[in-house]
Amino acid sequence: MKRYLALARVSSREQEREGFSLDIQIDGLQRYAEQNNGEIIRMFRIAETATKSDERKVFGELLAYAKKHADLIDAVLFYKVDRAARNLKDFIALEELESDYDISFISVTQATDNTPSGRMMRRTLANMAAFYTEQQSLDVREGLARRVESGLFVSRAPFGYRNVREQGRGLIETDWENAAKVQRIFELYAFDYVSGEDIPERLEDEGVVWITSKPKFSVSKVYSILADRSYIGEVKFRGKWHPGTHESLVDCETWARAQVLLGRKSYRSHSMTYAGNLIKCGYCDRPISGEIKTKQTRSGEARYAYYRCARYTRPGHPRVRVREEQLDFQVGLILARLHSWFEIAVPQWVRKIAEAKAEVETTEVNARMKELKRQMSLAGTQQEQLLNLRIEGEISKDDFVAKKSEIEKRVKLLREAISEFEAQQREPLEQSLRAHRVFGKLGQLWNDSDFTFKRRVLELLFDGFVLHGTRLVPRYRTPLELFLTE
């Protein structure tokens, strides 16, 4: 009795509707095996819901299994040639099974002989399948680009909107229940000066629910909403923003005010832990990320900070997870060893390191400051032009007052932005000097210091660590770190 492997593949819902569903293919493959006095010893399946990575994984498993058990397998069965491979590279891999491992390639509905003319016919069908796949990909990209040009989203609607279909076309409409939540977040942040970290608690107190399964907003969700330009009527495509046709949930003044308050601040999950992404894994050199775990205890809710590698769950990777208290203890030991050198060289080096970092960070700030001053100058010119138009009687008093108020609001926001960026220019050096003044006591103060202070000190003094198991060591040979070897 012959032994077969078989692969059934559906790449889209359209193919399933056209009669190439997995069930139809499997029935055809099994029927062929029975009619040819054989059995299918293993069936590989790729459903239309499979991702590209899943599809590649299944195809790779097929090749690996065939090579490993080549002496037991007579052929690999496919329903059609284009179900066997979606590109020429995969088709060549299947032909290598035939030439190198003596495992025949059989398409049960497109029979071809294992002869030069038969293989030519099979390769022609494979070329046609590859062309169809590439053309379909091109058509999809062009279709997405046309949607963006029409002001439509190409993906799932952001929170506050919902996807709908009208006359077979995917559109977006406002979900007013969730839209009100988005507007409340911007109101709290831009006008009530509630920080992004405190907004979830405020919303919870007000009875505002994110989703039923997870009522409380996360801090990361709040910051992603505040930074999402979808809410001022734009659509993101390939990293750029384009004008959209959906209704804006936030007016431009509120948006601009929120961005001024955000400044350069962006939220990442590791922002909740002071050493997130300042540490690399000593095993695989991937970032060590921080996470907050909440546990219910007898005395109430307790929060614990842990650090682990981004590849913590990969097979063979050490499953090491370090409590933040352990890192605090090790950093405290490092600072204590540096303390004895404080009066000799540390003050000068701290200032030099801080000034060097401030110079790099100031480049971006200066570019933004230049643009803000240009906009301020333009607003001043517009004010003069508006006044001249009023004097000459070319605009009414009401129009003059309305336009004047609009320009003044913009000027106010620009002044706030300029003040914010000026403070950012001073911040790196000022923070480092504060660290300099207390360096002699850092070992004692470390455990009680806040998140911002700890992270800034680590950046200035060490610029990163490597975690070997649970042992923390500085990543680079900074001037300060050299003292640790003395």
SVG drawing of the C-alpha trace seen along z (x, -y; Angstrom):
<svg xmlns="http://www.w3.org/2000/svg" viewBox="-26 -103 68 105">
<polyline fill="none" stroke="black" stroke-width="0.4" points="0.0,0.0 1.3,-3.4 1.8,-6.1 1.0,-9.7 1.4,-13.1 -1.2,-15.7 -1.7,-19.4 -5.1,-21.2 -4.9,-25.0 -7.5,-27.8 -6.0,-31.3 -9.2,-33.4 -12.9,-33.3 -13.5,-33.8 -11.7,-30.6 -13.9,-28.8 -17.0,-30.1 -15.8,-29.1 -15.6,-25.4 -12.1,-25.0 -13.0,-24.7 -10.8,-22.6 -13.5,-19.9 -13.8,-19.6 -10.0,-19.4 -9.6,-16.8 -12.4,-14.7 -10.7,-14.8 -7.3,-13.9 -8.6,-11.0 -10.6,-9.7 -7.4,-9.8 -5.5,-7.9 -8.2,-5.2 -8.5,-4.8 -4.7,-4.3 -4.5,-1.7 -2.9,-4.1 -3.5,-5.9 -2.7,-9.4 -0.5,-9.1 -0.6,-12.8 -2.8,-15.6 -1.5,-19.2 -4.1,-22.0 -3.9,-25.7 -7.2,-27.5 -8.2,-30.9 -7.9,-32.4 -4.2,-31.4 -1.7,-34.3 1.3,-34.3 3.6,-33.1 1.2,-30.3 1.1,-29.3 4.9,-29.3 5.1,-27.2 2.7,-24.5 4.5,-24.4 7.9,-24.1 6.5,-21.3 5.4,-19.5 8.9,-19.7 10.6,-18.7 8.3,-15.7 8.7,-14.6 12.6,-14.7 12.7,-13.0 10.4,-10.1 11.4,-10.0 11.9,-6.2 8.3,-5.7 6.6,-8.2 5.7,-7.6 4.3,-11.0 2.9,-14.3 -0.7,-15.0 -2.2,-18.4 -5.7,-19.3 -4.3,-21.7 -0.8,-23.0 -1.7,-26.5 -2.8,-24.8 0.7,-23.3 2.7,-26.5 1.9,-30.2 5.3,-31.3 8.1,-29.8 10.5,-29.4 8.1,-27.0 7.4,-25.2 11.2,-24.6 11.4,-23.2 8.6,-20.7 10.4,-19.7 13.6,-19.1 11.6,-16.5 11.0,-14.7 14.5,-15.0 16.5,-14.6 14.3,-12.4 12.3,-10.5 9.0,-11.7 6.6,-12.3 4.6,-15.6 0.9,-14.7 -1.9,-17.2 -5.0,-15.1 -7.1,-17.4 -4.3,-18.5 -2.5,-15.3 1.0,-15.6 3.5,-13.0 7.0,-13.0 8.5,-13.7 10.1,-16.8 6.8,-17.8 4.8,-17.0 7.2,-19.0 7.0,-21.9 3.2,-21.9 3.4,-21.8 5.9,-24.6 3.7,-26.7 0.8,-26.2 3.1,-27.2 4.2,-30.3 0.5,-31.3 -0.2,-30.8 2.8,-32.9 1.7,-35.6 -1.8,-35.6 -0.5,-35.9 1.8,-38.8 -0.9,-40.6 -3.4,-40.1 -1.0,-41.6 -0.4,-44.6 -4.2,-45.1 -4.7,-45.0 -2.0,-47.6 -3.5,-49.9 -7.0,-49.3 -5.8,-50.4 -4.1,-53.5 -7.3,-54.4 -9.2,-54.1 -6.8,-56.4 -7.1,-58.9 -10.9,-58.8 -10.3,-59.6 -11.2,-56.1 -9.5,-53.8 -7.8,-50.7 -8.0,-48.9 -10.2,-48.6 -11.8,-51.8 -10.1,-53.5 -11.9,-53.5 -14.8,-56.0 -15.7,-54.9 -17.2,-51.7 -16.8,-49.9 -20.0,-49.5 -20.8,-48.2 -23.1,-50.2 -23.8,-48.8 -20.9,-46.4 -18.4,-49.1 -16.6,-49.3 -17.2,-52.7 -16.7,-54.2 -19.3,-56.0 -19.0,-57.6 -19.8,-55.4 -21.1,-58.2 -21.0,-56.2 -17.3,-55.6 -16.7,-59.0 -17.9,-60.7 -15.2,-58.8 -12.5,-60.0 -13.7,-63.6 -13.7,-63.3 -10.1,-62.0 -9.0,-65.1 -11.0,-67.4 -9.4,-66.0 -5.9,-66.2 -6.0,-69.5 -8.1,-71.6 -8.3,-70.0 -4.6,-69.2 -5.1,-65.6 -2.0,-63.5 -2.2,-60.5 -1.4,-58.2 -4.3,-59.6 -6.9,-59.7 -7.9,-55.9 -8.6,-56.4 -10.6,-59.6 -12.7,-57.8 -13.3,-54.9 -14.6,-57.3 -16.9,-58.8 -18.2,-55.4 -16.7,-55.6 -16.0,-52.0 -13.6,-51.1 -15.1,-47.7 -17.3,-45.3 -14.6,-42.7 -12.1,-45.2 -13.9,-48.2 -10.9,-50.3 -8.8,-52.2 -5.1,-51.4 -2.5,-54.2 -1.1,-53.0 -4.6,-53.3 -5.1,-56.8 -1.8,-58.0 -2.4,-56.2 -5.8,-58.1 -4.1,-61.4 -1.6,-60.9 -4.0,-59.5 -4.6,-62.0 -7.7,-60.0 -9.6,-62.1 -9.0,-65.3 -10.2,-63.7 -7.0,-62.1 -6.2,-58.6 -2.9,-56.8 -1.4,-54.8 2.2,-53.6 3.4,-55.7 1.9,-59.0 -1.3,-60.9 -3.8,-61.9 -7.1,-63.8 -10.0,-61.6 -13.8,-61.9 -14.9,-60.7 -16.2,-63.1 -13.6,-64.7 -14.2,-64.0 -11.7,-66.7 -11.4,-70.2 -8.1,-71.6 -7.6,-73.9 -8.1,-71.0 -5.8,-68.8 -3.1,-71.4 -3.3,-72.1 -3.0,-68.4 0.0,-68.0 1.7,-71.0 1.2,-69.4 2.4,-66.0 5.6,-67.7 8.0,-64.9 6.4,-62.5 5.4,-59.1 4.1,-56.1 5.4,-52.6 4.6,-49.7 8.1,-49.9 7.5,-53.5 5.8,-52.2 9.1,-50.7 12.2,-52.9 14.7,-50.5 12.6,-49.3 14.6,-49.1 17.7,-50.3 18.7,-46.7 19.7,-44.0 19.4,-40.3 22.8,-38.7 21.6,-35.5 20.2,-36.9 20.9,-40.6 17.2,-41.5 15.6,-44.3 14.6,-43.6 11.1,-44.9 9.3,-46.0 5.8,-44.9 3.5,-45.7 1.6,-42.9 -1.3,-43.6 -2.2,-41.1 -5.0,-41.2 -3.8,-40.8 -5.4,-40.9 -4.4,-44.5 -5.7,-45.5 -4.3,-45.7 -0.5,-45.4 1.6,-46.3 4.8,-44.5 7.3,-45.4 9.1,-42.6 11.7,-42.6 12.2,-39.9 13.5,-39.4 11.3,-40.0 12.0,-36.4 11.3,-35.0 8.8,-32.4 10.9,-31.2 11.9,-27.5 15.4,-27.1 15.6,-30.7 16.3,-31.0 13.0,-31.8 14.4,-34.4 12.2,-37.1 13.7,-39.7 11.8,-41.7 12.5,-45.5 13.6,-45.3 16.5,-43.0 17.6,-45.5 17.3,-48.3 19.6,-46.4 22.2,-45.8 22.1,-49.4 22.5,-50.6 25.7,-48.5 27.1,-50.0 26.4,-53.5 27.8,-52.8 31.1,-51.7 31.2,-54.9 30.5,-57.1 34.1,-57.0 35.3,-58.6 32.7,-61.5 35.0,-64.3 37.8,-63.5 36.4,-63.3 32.7,-62.5 31.3,-66.1 33.3,-67.1 32.4,-64.0 28.7,-64.1 28.6,-67.7 30.4,-66.7 28.2,-63.7 25.1,-65.7 26.2,-68.5 27.1,-66.0 23.7,-64.4 21.9,-67.8 23.7,-68.8 22.4,-65.8 18.9,-66.1 18.8,-69.9 19.2,-69.4 15.7,-68.1 14.3,-70.7 16.0,-73.5 14.4,-72.4 11.0,-72.4 11.7,-75.7 12.6,-77.3 9.3,-76.1 7.3,-77.4 9.0,-80.9 8.3,-80.9 4.6,-80.3 4.7,-83.0 6.1,-85.5 3.5,-84.5 0.8,-85.0 2.1,-88.5 2.0,-89.3 -1.5,-88.1 -2.5,-90.3 -1.1,-93.4 -2.8,-92.5 -6.1,-92.0 -5.8,-95.3 -5.1,-97.1 -8.1,-95.4 -10.3,-96.7 -8.9,-100.2 -9.5,-100.3 -13.1,-99.0 -12.7,-95.9 -14.0,-93.6 -16.9,-94.0 -16.4,-94.5 -17.8,-91.1 -15.5,-89.4 -12.6,-91.3 -13.3,-90.3 -13.8,-86.7 -10.6,-86.4 -8.6,-88.4 -9.8,-86.0 -8.8,-83.0 -5.3,-84.4 -4.8,-85.3 -5.7,-81.7 -3.1,-80.4 -0.5,-82.8 -1.3,-81.7 -0.8,-78.0 2.5,-78.8 3.8,-80.7 3.0,-77.8 4.8,-75.4 7.8,-77.7 8.0,-77.8 7.7,-74.0 10.6,-73.5 12.7,-76.0 12.2,-74.1 13.1,-70.9 16.4,-72.5 17.3,-73.2 16.0,-69.9 18.8,-67.5 21.6,-69.6 19.4,-70.7 18.5,-67.1 22.1,-66.0 23.2,-68.8 20.6,-67.7 22.1,-64.2 25.5,-65.7 24.5,-67.5 23.1,-64.3 25.5,-61.8 27.2,-61.2 24.0,-60.0 22.5,-58.2 23.2,-54.9 20.9,-55.8 18.3,-57.7 18.0,-55.3 15.1,-53.1 13.0,-56.1 13.6,-58.1 10.8,-58.4 10.6,-56.8 11.8,-59.9 14.8,-60.5 16.0,-56.9 15.7,-56.5 17.6,-59.8 20.4,-58.8 20.8,-55.4 20.8,-57.1 23.4,-59.7 25.7,-57.5 25.6,-54.2 23.6,-54.4 22.3,-50.8 23.0,-47.5 23.2,-43.8 21.3,-41.2 23.3,-37.9 20.7,-35.7 19.8,-37.9 23.1,-39.7 23.1,-43.3 26.3,-44.8 26.9,-48.1 26.7,-47.6 29.5,-50.1 32.8,-51.1 31.8,-54.6 34.2,-56.8 32.2,-56.1 32.0,-52.4 35.8,-52.2 36.0,-52.9 34.1,-49.6 37.2,-47.6 39.6,-49.6"/>
</svg>
